[in-house]
Amino acid sequence: MLDIRPNCEWCDRDLPPDSPDARICTFECTWCSDCIEGPDSVHKGVCPNCGGNVVPRPIRPPAMLESAPASTERVIHPDGPAARR
């Protein structure tokens, strides 16, 4: 089961479980669409952690969040702007 992490690892933007802007790689690294594939992104759709492709994160149905809650652990990439705050 996916962790459904709560934030973008690069900018620390909140990404709730129903966010259509969340992106993940095969290791569940989590990014917002702007940071990973936006016009100003240095990543160009490639995960900076593993080098793999990044795809839209599935949305967990709200009815399933009670029995399978999203993660609350925030992960921050050490080279991203959120780490420099």
ChimeraX attribute file (.defattr): number of C-alpha atoms within 10 A of each C-alpha:
attribute: neighborCount
match mode: 1-to-1
recipient: residues
	/A:1	4
	/A:2	14
	/A:3	15
	/A:4	25
	/A:5	24
	/A:6	22
	/A:7	24
	/A:8	28
	/A:9	24
	/A:10	21
	/A:11	17
	/A:12	20
	/A:13	15
	/A:14	16
	/A:15	19
	/A:16	16
	/A:17	22
	/A:18	14
	/A:19	16
	/A:20	14
	/A:21	14
	/A:22	28
	/A:23	26
	/A:24	24
	/A:25	21
	/A:26	12
	/A:27	12
	/A:28	15
	/A:29	22
	/A:30	31
	/A:31	31
	/A:32	25
	/A:33	19
	/A:34	16
	/A:35	21
	/A:36	25
	/A:37	18
	/A:38	13
	/A:39	10
	/A:40	10
	/A:41	12
	/A:42	12
	/A:43	15
	/A:44	16
	/A:45	20
	/A:46	16
	/A:47	22
	/A:48	18
	/A:49	10
	/A:50	11
	/A:51	11
	/A:52	14
	/A:53	14
	/A:54	25
	/A:55	19
	/A:56	16
	/A:57	22
	/A:58	15
	/A:59	13
	/A:60	16
	/A:61	11
	/A:62	12
	/A:63	8
	/A:64	10
	/A:65	11
	/A:66	9
	/A:67	8
	/A:68	15
	/A:69	14
	/A:70	17
	/A:71	14
	/A:72	11
	/A:73	11
	/A:74	13
	/A:75	17
	/A:76	18
	/A:77	17
	/A:78	11
	/A:79	11
	/A:80	15
	/A:81	13
	/A:82	16
	/A:83	14
	/A:84	7
	/A:85	5
